[in-house]
Amino acid sequence: MKSIVSRGLSNFPRLDLLKSPFMATITTAAEAFSSSSALKRVGTHNGSFHCDEALGCYMIRLTNKFKDAQIVRTRDSQVLESLDAVLDVGGVYDPSRDRYDHHQKGFEEIFGHGFNTKLSSAGLVYKHFGKEIIAKELQVEEEHPDVQRLFLAVYRSFMEAIDAIDNGVNQYDTDQPPKYVNNTHLSSRVGRINLDWTESDQSPENENKAFSRAMSLAGSEFMDSVRYYAKSWLPARSIVLECLASRKDVDPSGEIMVLNRFCPDDRSKGWRVQAVAVSPDRFESRKPLPSQWRGLRDAELSKESGVPGCVFVHMSGFIGGNQTYEGALSMAKAALQL
């Protein structure tokens, strides 16, 4: 598959969304001992925090078992032992006791399903509770096939990076320095919520307020990812599979696929020609549009390509446009020969 021809698509129906579980009650060890609350209590460490335990605490509170649980931040082993669940501290991974730490010697747990990155506390919570959370969002049973599809898609696109960053796994197998620094990812942004060393109030209460903000940020981005894959990716997947199956009806080469609806919604009346990327995580195209077309528009592009109705071709050659389906298809066919 080298080219895609596509046009507009009406909006998919909106899904009912889970309400945010915030604000969470976050306490210190001393408060945990004196608490008589009937809510379940989930522990994690105090002090500096990272994205994995912030996200793990958010996710576990979405489950039936730990709905709206109190968060206790401490390293006191006696307090941790008394809690209903413990994340990212304690040196124990035992799902039968709801212990989800990943720092202990010998820990090598992975998500499976072809993924080999060692899990963080967030990955452990997702592995054991992710299907329940997704099923609630979709309002279906956990056994529904769409739950499994989203379970894998959200891990691939969102969760695995959290696990890898927390465990110090490089994204690329190379000793070359990066071409640019990326401090905009979720783990970096959560890290910046920690109290600055210049902050005059370093009290546990103020630290817990910062952790609550971190939970909210990490959790909202997690739910945004789940909702995107539920509302947009999953419906679009069915459309793309249908078009993929019928691609040889468009051109005998099988290298042109026609999407008569655009995913997601595009209200423009024209048609696009888009090259397929060499892989989902790369910008390079398998077969970019011809170099002599790139950067041209309208009449100049139509003259150069010999195709009427051309609108544009991007400077990188990954996408172009035409006023009609016939014109876009002609552009795709011509591009395969150049």
N, C-alpha and C positions, 0 to 999 in steps of 0.2 A: 504494500500500500504506500503510494507516494503523494497523492493529491486528494484533497477533499473539496467538493463544491457544495456550498450551503447557502441557506437564506433564513428569514425570520421565523420565530416560533412563539406561540402564545404562552402566557405564564402558566406554570403548573399550580394546582390547588395548594393553598397554604396548609401546613400541618399545625395541629395544636401543639404548643410548645410547653415544656416543663417550666414551672416558675423557678426563679433563682432561689437556692436554699439559704440566702443570707438575709440577715447577718448571723454568723455563727457565734455561739458562746465559747470563748476561749479563756481558759483559766490557767493558773499556776499550780504547782504541786501542792502547796499548802491549802489552796482553795479546793482542790480535788478531794483531799482527805476530809474536809469539813462539809462537802456538798451532800445534800440528801435528795438531789434531783432524780426523777425516775427515768430520765433520758439515758441512753447508752453513752459511754465515755470512750473516746478514741484518743490515744496518746501519740505524740511525736516529740522530738527533742526541742528544747529551748535554745536560745542563742541564735547565731546566724542561720538563716534558712535558705533553701534552694527551691527550684521549681517543682522537683519531684514530690516532696512531702506536702507542699502547698496544694498541688493538683490532686495528690492522693487523698488528702483530707477532704477536699471538695467533692471528689467523686464518691467516696464511701458514704457520705451523707445523703447521696441521692438514692441509696439502696433501701429496700424495705427493712432490712435488719438494723441498719444504722441511721435511719431517717432522722435528720435534725440533731444528730449526736453532738454532745459537748466535746470540744477539743481541749485536751490537757497537754500543755507543753512543758516537758521536764526530762531530765536524765536520771532521776531518782529511780533506781531499779525496784524498790519496794512499791512505789506508786505505780510504775508501769505494770508490775505484776497484777495489780488490782483492777486494771482497766479491761474493757471489753474487746478492744482492738488496739494494736500498736503498729505504727508506721515509721520506718526509716531510723529506728533506734532499737536497742535491746539485743541485737546480735542473734535474732532467731527468725527463721522463715518456716512457719508452720500454719498453713491455711486452716487446718482443723481447729486451731486456737485463735485464728485471726491475728497472727503475727507476721508482719510483712517488712522485715528488714533485709537489706542486701549488702551490708558492709562486712559480714562475717567471713572468715577464711573458709574456702571451699564452696562458697556460693557461686553457682554457674547457671542459674535458672534463666531460660530464654522463653520467648513467646511461642516459639514453634511455628508451624504452618509455613516453613521456609525462611523464617526470620531467625537470625543468629546473634543479635545484639543482646548482651546481658541486661537483665531488667533492673530498673530502679524501683523504688517503692511505688511510684505512680504506675509503672508497668505491671507490677504485681497486682495492684488493686484492679487495674483494667483487665488483666488476664482472668481474674476470678469473678469480677462483677460487671465487666463491660457489656456483656450481652444483656444483662438485666437492665442496665441503664438505657441501652439502645432500644430494647423492646418497649420500655416505658415511653420513650420519645415517639416511636412509631405507633404506639397503642396496639401492639400485636403480641402474640405469644413468643417466648424466646426461641421456640423451634422454627419459627417462620424463616424461610430461606433468605429473605432480605436482611434479617438480623445478622446472619453469618457474613453476608456480603459487606455490610457496613462495619461489622466488627473487624474484619481484615483491612478494609479500606482506611478506616480511621487510624488503625495502628500504623499502617504503612505511611500515611500522609502526615500524621500528627504525633502519635505517641512514641514511635521509635526514636525520633530525634531527642525527645525528653530523656529517654533511657540512655542513649548514646552520650549525650553531653554530660549527664550526671556521672556516668562511669568513665569519662575521659576517652571515649572512642573517637578517633579522627574520622572525618567524613570521607577522606581520600587516602588511598595507600600511596603516599608520596612524601619525600623529604623536602620537596620544593616549598618555599614560603608562599603564603596566599597572596593573590594579586590585590586583595583589599580586605579590610577588617569588617566583620559583620557583628555588630553589637546591638542589632535590632531584633534578634530572635527572642522568643518568649522566655527562655531560661535566663538570658541576659537582663531582660526587663524586670523579671521577678527579683533577680539578685539586687537590682538597684533600689528596690523598695526597702531593703534592710536599713536600719538606722545608720545615718552617717556618723562617722567618728566625732564630728563637730557638734552633733546633736546634744544639747544640754540635758535632756531627759532620757536617760538610758535605762529607765525602770522596766521591770518585766511587763507592766501594764501597757506601756508605750510600745514595747517590742511586740506584744500580742496584737495591738492595733495594726501594726505594720504587717504582721503575718496574716491578719484577716483581709487586708487589702491584697496581699499576694494570692491568697486563696481565691478571692473574687476575680482577680485578673486572669489567673491560670484557668479557673473554672469556666469563666465566660468564653474564653477562646476555645476551650475544649468543646463546649456546647455549640459554639458557632460552627466548629468543624463537623460535629455530628449532624447538625441541621443542614449544613450545605450538602453533605453527602446524601442525606435523606431527601431533601427537597429538590436538589438540582442534579447531582451526579447520578443517583439511582434511576430516576425517570429518563435522563439522557442516555444512560447506558443501554436501555432497551431499544431506543431509537437507533443508536449507533450500531448495535448488533444486527438489527434488521437491514440497515443500509450496507453493512459489511457483507451480509449473506447474499445481497442482490447486486454486488458491485460489477460482476461480469456482464450483467444486462446493460450496463452503461458503456463499458469498453472491454473488448475481449482480453486485453492485457490484465484486467483485474486490478490495475494500479490507480484507478479513479473511483472514488466513492461519492455518491450524491446524497447530501442531507437536504431534503426539501423544507426542513425546519431547522432553525438555528438554536443551539443549546449552549448557553441560556438565551433568553428572549432578546431579539434584535428587531426593532421596528422598521428598519430600513427596507426599501422595496427591491434593492439590488441583490446581486449574488456575489459570493466571495469564492476565490480559489485559494486554498491554503495547503502548503506543503506539510507533510507529516514529519515530526521531529525524529531524530535518530534514536532517542529514548526519552521517556517522560521527564527526566531531570537534566536534559541538555537543550541548548538553544539551537544547535545546528540542525538543518533540515536534511532529510534523505535525498530529496531532489528539489532544490530551491528553484523558483521561477528564473528564467534566463537572465543573465547579467545585463544584457542589452535592453531589457525592459525596466530594470530597477530604477526607481526615482522618477519615472515618466508618469504623465497623467493625460487623461482625456484624448484629444485628437492626436497629439504627438505619440501617445502610447498605442493608439489604434493603428496609426500609420506604421510604426515600427514592428508591431506584432502581426499586422494583417488581419486583425480581428475587430469588427465594428463594436462600438458601445463600451470600450474599455474605460475604466474610471481611474485606476491607479495600480501601481505595484510598489510595495515597500522597498526601501533601500537595501534591506537584507535579503529580499527575495522570498520571505517566508509566506507572504500573503499578497493577494491582489484582488481587484474588484471589477465587475462588469455590470452593465445595466440589465442584462437579461440572462436567463438560464443558458440559452444556446450560446451566447457569447462567452460565458464563464466556462462552459464545457469545452468550447473551442480553444480557449486559452490553456486549459489543462492538457488537452490532447497535444497541442503544439509544443507545450513545455516539455512533454515527455520525449519529444524528438530532438530537442536542442541541447 
